[in-house]
Amino acid sequence: MLEIVLPEKADAVIDFRGDPQLQLRIEELARKSTEGELTEQESAEYAGYVRANKFVAILKRQAQQLRNQK
């Protein structure tokens, strides 16, 4: 497995939380997506957030594995 997270940064990655205003925007886009109300631009924006969230989840999982190895 390719290691992305430095062991000394594992705790910081695990504790990372996104900006509250950004989280509200993502929730708004998610709601609009569920209701089929996204514009083309909003759809592209939301897709970017979904990809970023998947990447952060991978980082957090790897950081948790590093923490568990201590």
N, CA, C and O atoms as a GROMACS GRO file, in nm:
protein
  280
    1MET      N    1   0.084  -0.118   0.000
    1MET     CA    2   0.000   0.000   0.000
    1MET      C    3   0.089   0.125   0.000
    1MET      O    4   0.186   0.134   0.075
    2LEU      N    5   0.053   0.219  -0.084
    2LEU     CA    6   0.125   0.345  -0.091
    2LEU      C    7   0.090   0.429   0.030
    2LEU      O    8  -0.027   0.455   0.057
    3GLU      N    9   0.192   0.472   0.103
    3GLU     CA   10   0.168   0.556   0.220
    3GLU      C   11   0.170   0.703   0.178
    3GLU      O   12   0.267   0.751   0.120
    4ILE      N   13   0.063   0.772   0.208
    4ILE     CA   14   0.051   0.912   0.176
    4ILE      C   15   0.073   0.997   0.301
    4ILE      O   16   0.132   1.105   0.295
    5VAL      N   17   0.026   0.947   0.413
    5VAL     CA   18   0.031   1.021   0.539
    5VAL      C   19   0.163   0.994   0.611
    5VAL      O   20   0.202   0.878   0.628
    6LEU      N   21   0.230   1.099   0.653
    6LEU     CA   22   0.350   1.084   0.734
    6LEU      C   23   0.308   1.041   0.874
    6LEU      O   24   0.213   1.097   0.929
    7PRO      N   25   0.377   0.945   0.933
    7PRO     CA   26   0.338   0.897   1.066
    7PRO      C   27   0.325   1.010   1.169
    7PRO      O   28   0.235   1.006   1.253
    8GLU      N   29   0.412   1.108   1.163
    8GLU     CA   30   0.407   1.216   1.262
    8GLU      C   31   0.290   1.312   1.238
    8GLU      O   32   0.262   1.398   1.322
    9LYS      N   33   0.221   1.298   1.126
    9LYS     CA   34   0.106   1.383   1.095
    9LYS      C   35  -0.026   1.309   1.108
    9LYS      O   36  -0.132   1.366   1.080
   10ALA      N   37  -0.023   1.184   1.149
   10ALA     CA   38  -0.144   1.101   1.155
   10ALA      C   39  -0.252   1.164   1.242
   10ALA      O   40  -0.368   1.171   1.202
   11ASP      N   41  -0.215   1.211   1.361
   11ASP     CA   42  -0.316   1.269   1.450
   11ASP      C   43  -0.380   1.393   1.389
   11ASP      O   44  -0.501   1.412   1.402
   12ALA      N   45  -0.301   1.476   1.323
   12ALA     CA   46  -0.355   1.596   1.259
   12ALA      C   47  -0.453   1.560   1.148
   12ALA      O   48  -0.555   1.627   1.131
   13VAL      N   49  -0.423   1.456   1.073
   13VAL     CA   50  -0.512   1.412   0.965
   13VAL      C   51  -0.643   1.359   1.024
   13VAL      O   52  -0.751   1.392   0.977
   14ILE      N   53  -0.632   1.278   1.128
   14ILE     CA   54  -0.751   1.221   1.191
   14ILE      C   55  -0.840   1.331   1.248
   14ILE      O   56  -0.963   1.322   1.239
   15ASP      N   57  -0.780   1.433   1.306
   15ASP     CA   58  -0.856   1.541   1.370
   15ASP      C   59  -0.906   1.648   1.272
   15ASP      O   60  -0.980   1.738   1.312
   16PHE      N   61  -0.866   1.640   1.146
   16PHE     CA   62  -0.904   1.740   1.048
   16PHE      C   63  -1.055   1.749   1.032
   16PHE      O   64  -1.124   1.648   1.021
   17ARG      N   65  -1.106   1.871   1.032
   17ARG     CA   66  -1.246   1.899   1.006
   17ARG      C   67  -1.251   2.013   0.905
   17ARG      O   68  -1.174   2.108   0.914
   18GLY      N   69  -1.340   2.001   0.810
   18GLY     CA   70  -1.354   2.104   0.708
   18GLY      C   71  -1.414   2.231   0.763
   18GLY      O   72  -1.469   2.234   0.873
   19ASP      N   73  -1.404   2.336   0.686
   19ASP     CA   74  -1.460   2.466   0.720
   19ASP      C   75  -1.612   2.453   0.733
   19ASP      O   76  -1.676   2.397   0.645
   20PRO      N   77  -1.670   2.505   0.841
   20PRO     CA   78  -1.815   2.493   0.861
   20PRO      C   79  -1.898   2.553   0.747
   20PRO      O   80  -2.001   2.497   0.710
   21GLN      N   81  -1.854   2.667   0.691
   21GLN     CA   82  -1.928   2.727   0.580
   21GLN      C   83  -1.922   2.638   0.456
   21GLN      O   84  -2.020   2.626   0.383
   22LEU      N   85  -1.807   2.576   0.432
   22LEU     CA   86  -1.795   2.484   0.320
   22LEU      C   87  -1.885   2.364   0.341
   22LEU      O   88  -1.949   2.317   0.247
   23GLN      N   89  -1.891   2.314   0.463
   23GLN     CA   90  -1.978   2.200   0.493
   23GLN      C   91  -2.124   2.234   0.465
   23GLN      O   92  -2.198   2.152   0.412
   24LEU      N   93  -2.165   2.355   0.501
   24LEU     CA   94  -2.303   2.398   0.471
   24LEU      C   95  -2.328   2.401   0.321
   24LEU      O   96  -2.435   2.362   0.275
   25ARG      N   97  -2.229   2.448   0.245
   25ARG     CA   98  -2.244   2.452   0.099
   25ARG      C   99  -2.258   2.310   0.042
   25ARG      O  100  -2.341   2.286  -0.045
   26ILE      N  101  -2.177   2.219   0.092
   26ILE     CA  102  -2.183   2.081   0.044
   26ILE      C  103  -2.318   2.020   0.077
   26ILE      O  104  -2.377   1.949  -0.005
   27GLU      N  105  -2.369   2.047   0.196
   27GLU     CA  106  -2.501   1.996   0.236
   27GLU      C  107  -2.611   2.054   0.147
   27GLU      O  108  -2.705   1.983   0.110
   28GLU      N  109  -2.598   2.182   0.113
   28GLU     CA  110  -2.696   2.244   0.022
   28GLU      C  111  -2.693   2.177  -0.114
   28GLU      O  112  -2.798   2.146  -0.171
   29LEU      N  113  -2.573   2.154  -0.167
   29LEU     CA  114  -2.560   2.089  -0.297
   29LEU      C  115  -2.611   1.945  -0.292
   29LEU      O  116  -2.673   1.897  -0.386
   30ALA      N  117  -2.586   1.877  -0.182
   30ALA     CA  118  -2.635   1.739  -0.166
   30ALA      C  119  -2.787   1.737  -0.170
   30ALA      O  120  -2.848   1.652  -0.235
   31ARG      N  121  -2.848   1.830  -0.099
   31ARG     CA  122  -2.995   1.838  -0.098
   31ARG      C  123  -3.048   1.865  -0.238
   31ARG      O  124  -3.142   1.800  -0.283
   32LYS      N  125  -2.987   1.961  -0.306
   32LYS     CA  126  -3.031   1.994  -0.441
   32LYS      C  127  -3.010   1.877  -0.537
   32LYS      O  128  -3.090   1.855  -0.628
   33SER      N  129  -2.902   1.802  -0.515
   33SER     CA  130  -2.876   1.685  -0.599
   33SER      C  131  -2.984   1.580  -0.579
   33SER      O  132  -3.036   1.524  -0.675
   34THR      N  133  -3.019   1.555  -0.454
   34THR     CA  134  -3.123   1.458  -0.422
   34THR      C  135  -3.256   1.498  -0.486
   34THR      O  136  -3.333   1.413  -0.531
   35GLU      N  137  -3.282   1.627  -0.488
   35GLU     CA  138  -3.408   1.677  -0.543
   35GLU      C  139  -3.401   1.703  -0.693
   35GLU      O  140  -3.500   1.747  -0.753
   36GLY      N  141  -3.286   1.676  -0.754
   36GLY     CA  142  -3.271   1.694  -0.898
   36GLY      C  143  -3.271   1.840  -0.941
   36GLY      O  144  -3.316   1.873  -1.050
   37GLU      N  145  -3.220   1.928  -0.854
   37GLU     CA  146  -3.226   2.071  -0.881
   37GLU      C  147  -3.090   2.136  -0.908
   37GLU      O  148  -3.080   2.258  -0.911
   38LEU      N  149  -2.985   2.056  -0.926
   38LEU     CA  150  -2.853   2.114  -0.949
   38LEU      C  151  -2.840   2.170  -1.090
   38LEU      O  152  -2.886   2.110  -1.187
   39THR      N  153  -2.778   2.288  -1.098
   39THR     CA  154  -2.742   2.340  -1.230
   39THR      C  155  -2.619   2.261  -1.277
   39THR      O  156  -2.560   2.185  -1.200
   40GLU      N  157  -2.581   2.280  -1.401
   40GLU     CA  158  -2.462   2.213  -1.453
   40GLU      C  159  -2.338   2.254  -1.375
   40GLU      O  160  -2.253   2.170  -1.343
   41GLN      N  161  -2.327   2.382  -1.343
   41GLN     CA  162  -2.212   2.432  -1.267
   41GLN      C  163  -2.212   2.375  -1.125
   41GLN      O  164  -2.108   2.334  -1.074
   42GLU      N  165  -2.328   2.371  -1.061
   42GLU     CA  166  -2.337   2.315  -0.927
   42GLU      C  167  -2.306   2.165  -0.927
   42GLU      O  168  -2.245   2.114  -0.833
   43SER      N  169  -2.347   2.098  -1.031
   43SER     CA  170  -2.319   1.955  -1.042
   43SER      C  171  -2.168   1.930  -1.048
   43SER      O  172  -2.118   1.839  -0.982
   44ALA      N  173  -2.098   2.010  -1.125
   44ALA     CA  174  -1.952   1.997  -1.135
   44ALA      C  175  -1.887   2.031  -1.001
   44ALA      O  176  -1.793   1.964  -0.958
   45GLU      N  177  -1.937   2.135  -0.934
   45GLU     CA  178  -1.885   2.174  -0.803
   45GLU      C  179  -1.904   2.061  -0.703
   45GLU      O  180  -1.812   2.024  -0.630
   46TYR      N  181  -2.025   2.006  -0.700
   46TYR     CA  182  -2.057   1.898  -0.607
   46TYR      C  183  -1.972   1.774  -0.635
   46TYR      O  184  -1.925   1.709  -0.541
   47ALA      N  185  -1.953   1.741  -0.762
   47ALA     CA  186  -1.870   1.625  -0.798
   47ALA      C  187  -1.727   1.643  -0.745
   47ALA      O  188  -1.664   1.547  -0.700
   48GLY      N  189  -1.677   1.765  -0.751
   48GLY     CA  190  -1.543   1.793  -0.698
   48GLY      C  191  -1.536   1.771  -0.548
   48GLY      O  192  -1.439   1.715  -0.498
   49TYR      N  193  -1.640   1.814  -0.477
   49TYR     CA  194  -1.643   1.794  -0.332
   49TYR      C  195  -1.652   1.645  -0.298
   49TYR      O  196  -1.590   1.600  -0.202
   50VAL      N  197  -1.729   1.571  -0.375
   50VAL     CA  198  -1.741   1.427  -0.351
   50VAL      C  199  -1.605   1.360  -0.370
   50VAL      O  200  -1.566   1.276  -0.289
   51ARG      N  201  -1.533   1.395  -0.475
   51ARG     CA  202  -1.400   1.338  -0.498
   51ARG      C  203  -1.304   1.375  -0.385
   51ARG      O  204  -1.229   1.290  -0.336
   52ALA      N  205  -1.308   1.501  -0.344
   52ALA     CA  206  -1.221   1.545  -0.235
   52ALA      C  207  -1.253   1.471  -0.106
   52ALA      O  208  -1.163   1.433  -0.032
   53ASN      N  209  -1.382   1.451  -0.078
   53ASN     CA  210  -1.422   1.380   0.042
   53ASN      C  211  -1.372   1.236   0.041
   53ASN      O  212  -1.330   1.184   0.145
   54LYS      N  213  -1.377   1.172  -0.074
   54LYS     CA  214  -1.325   1.036  -0.084
   54LYS      C  215  -1.176   1.032  -0.055
   54LYS      O  216  -1.127   0.941   0.013
   55PHE      N  217  -1.103   1.131  -0.106
   55PHE     CA  218  -0.959   1.138  -0.082
   55PHE      C  219  -0.929   1.160   0.066
   55PHE      O  220  -0.840   1.095   0.122
   56VAL      N  221  -1.003   1.251   0.129
   56VAL     CA  222  -0.984   1.276   0.273
   56VAL      C  223  -1.015   1.149   0.352
   56VAL      O  224  -0.945   1.119   0.449
   57ALA      N  225  -1.117   1.075   0.313
   57ALA     CA  226  -1.150   0.950   0.382
   57ALA      C  227  -1.036   0.850   0.371
   57ALA      O  228  -1.006   0.780   0.468
   58ILE      N  229  -0.972   0.843   0.256
   58ILE     CA  230  -0.857   0.754   0.238
   58ILE      C  231  -0.743   0.798   0.329
   58ILE      O  232  -0.680   0.715   0.394
   59LEU      N  233  -0.717   0.928   0.334
   59LEU     CA  234  -0.611   0.979   0.421
   59LEU      C  235  -0.641   0.948   0.567
   59LEU      O  236  -0.552   0.906   0.642
   60LYS      N  237  -0.765   0.968   0.608
   60LYS     CA  238  -0.801   0.943   0.748
   60LYS      C  239  -0.789   0.794   0.782
   60LYS      O  240  -0.744   0.759   0.891
   61ARG      N  241  -0.828   0.707   0.689
   61ARG     CA  242  -0.816   0.563   0.713
   61ARG      C  243  -0.668   0.524   0.728
   61ARG      O  244  -0.633   0.447   0.816
   62GLN      N  245  -0.584   0.578   0.641
   62GLN     CA  246  -0.442   0.548   0.651
   62GLN      C  247  -0.383   0.604   0.780
   62GLN      O  248  -0.302   0.537   0.845
   63ALA      N  249  -0.423   0.724   0.818
   63ALA     CA  250  -0.374   0.783   0.943
   63ALA      C  251  -0.417   0.700   1.063
   63ALA      O  252  -0.340   0.681   1.156
   64GLN      N  253  -0.540   0.650   1.060
   64GLN     CA  254  -0.588   0.566   1.170
   64GLN      C  255  -0.507   0.436   1.178
   64GLN      O  256  -0.476   0.390   1.288
   65GLN      N  257  -0.473   0.379   1.064
   65GLN     CA  258  -0.390   0.258   1.063
   65GLN      C  259  -0.254   0.288   1.121
   65GLN      O  260  -0.200   0.206   1.196
   66LEU      N  261  -0.196   0.403   1.088
   66LEU     CA  262  -0.067   0.441   1.144
   66LEU      C  263  -0.076   0.459   1.295
   66LEU      O  264   0.013   0.417   1.369
   67ARG      N  265  -0.183   0.522   1.340
   67ARG     CA  266  -0.203   0.542   1.484
   67ARG      C  267  -0.216   0.407   1.556
   67ARG      O  268  -0.162   0.389   1.665
   68ASN      N  269  -0.285   0.314   1.495
   68ASN     CA  270  -0.304   0.182   1.556
   68ASN      C  271  -0.175   0.100   1.563
   68ASN      O  272  -0.163   0.008   1.644
   69GLN      N  273  -0.078   0.134   1.478
   69GLN     CA  274   0.050   0.062   1.478
   69GLN      C  275   0.142   0.108   1.590
   69GLN      O  276   0.242   0.042   1.620
   70LYS      N  277   0.110   0.219   1.652
   70LYS     CA  278   0.196   0.273   1.759
   70LYS      C  279   0.194   0.182   1.879
   70LYS      O  280   0.261   0.211   1.979
   0.00000   0.00000   0.00000
